[in-house]
Amino acid sequence: MKAHLRKLVSRREFSLLLVLVAVGAIVQWQNPAFLTMGQIDSILRNYSFMIMLATGMLMVLLLGGIDISVGSTLALSGMASALLMRDGIITSGLTAYLFSVAVGAVCGLLVGLVIAKGKVLPIIASLGFMYVFRGMTFFISDNQWVGTRFLVPEYLDFSRGSTLGISNLVWIVLAVYILVFIVLRWTKLGRQIYAVGSNPEAALVSGIRIDRIKLIVYTFNGALAGLAGAMFVGSFASAMNNSAMGMELDIIAACVIGGVSLGGGQGSVPGVLLGGLLIAVLARSLSLMGIDQFWQQALLGSVILLAVISNVIMTRHAARRSLERREI
């Protein structure tokens, strides 16, 4: 029993949970209105896109890759479905969601093809596509935005509605996290993703089709960005060209804070969820406390640096302990 308790306490997720509780307690002490149901619902609703996209980024980072085009993919997919609703081509909320997911999946597939088949570095490929997708968003919209009156009412009602007192967007995020947790924990694909990120050479020798795994992961990541695009447009009741601009930083920060290694092969779904929640709580609490936007960004950068340093220290400590056991 003590061994299990010691193992639980030593996990990064437990430390993150304590930090999250501590931050919430401090802000609640400063602002008693912080932990009301209305505030909690607002935080979860407004940051649901970022928290969900962090799951896709988790899978990409586990491969040892990165994708900084997800914000642009979100904007493009959301704008594409909004334009079709405006023109009367899409008249169903479900169709709008599915179309956005399809556009995002195609974007992710393109990124994955350039990386897997073209052997282009992930940071370079996704950087290029980030500008390409953002430019396409401006082009197809003719630099205009799509307002509320052009969107399907059913689409808006679902995106801004709730079930059992919880936002429908939050339910979508929970479903995605459960799906990714199951895939990474109990499926062959999940084991292969970890194997590719931990040791690509060994994975290749063992018969894993690395290019195929990369295409699957990047396509899934793009599909999640497309889903987030539909959620974003529906929640804010408008499609804008600059939607989610700069969100990539928050997504990567949520993963790094959650214990995901930028070198691949290390990370967990619960850790990323807690990392995303911590980013959301920090952002909202700093705003409520009247802290300047510059200092908010500076604090976020400091948290990321501390998380990276912590990851390096914990990885070295784990490697040292493993070596000591082998020598014994």
C-alpha angles and dihedrals in degrees: 000000000000091000091054091047092049090049091050094049092048093055118105092230090062091052091049091051090053091049091049092051092046093050091048092049093050093049091045089053090052095040116022090194093064101088097046118126090248093055093045091050090048092051094048093045097047095044098037091102094054094043092051095046088054089069092058091045089051091060092046092049091047086062090054091253136109136210119202093169096079094097091054091045089054091052094046096048093045093048093047094055092042091054091051090050090050091052092048095245093116113046101162129076092218091051090051091053093046092048091052090050090050093050090049092048091053090050091050091047091053091051091047093049093053091048099041101035101023093044090223117157110263094234091053096044095047092044090055093047091047089066094038094054093043090050091049089053091056091044100051092044093046086232091297132120128230115234134210097267092062095055125092110260092222089055092051094044092055096043094049097035133088140220122213088355093303124108115259088230090059090051089054091051092050091050091051092049092050091049094050092044091054093046095050096040105041111016135084090236091057092052090049092051091054091044094052092049095045098048119354093185094053090044091054092049091050090058101258112150097228097185090053092051091050092051091050094048097045092045091050090047090052091048090054089050088052091050089049088051091057091046092048095051093044094048096049093034093228141075116228133182094230096050114145093001106168094009089121090078092057092046094052090043091055090053096046093046088048091060101262113152115229086213092064137244098071131086144081138223095236090051093052091047091053090044091053092047090050091052090049094048092046093050094049095042093050090051092049090050090055096243114163118258091241092057090046090058091044091052092048090051090050091051090051092050092049090049092051092048090048091051092052093048093047092047092051091046091051092048091050092050091048091052091049091053091051091051091051 
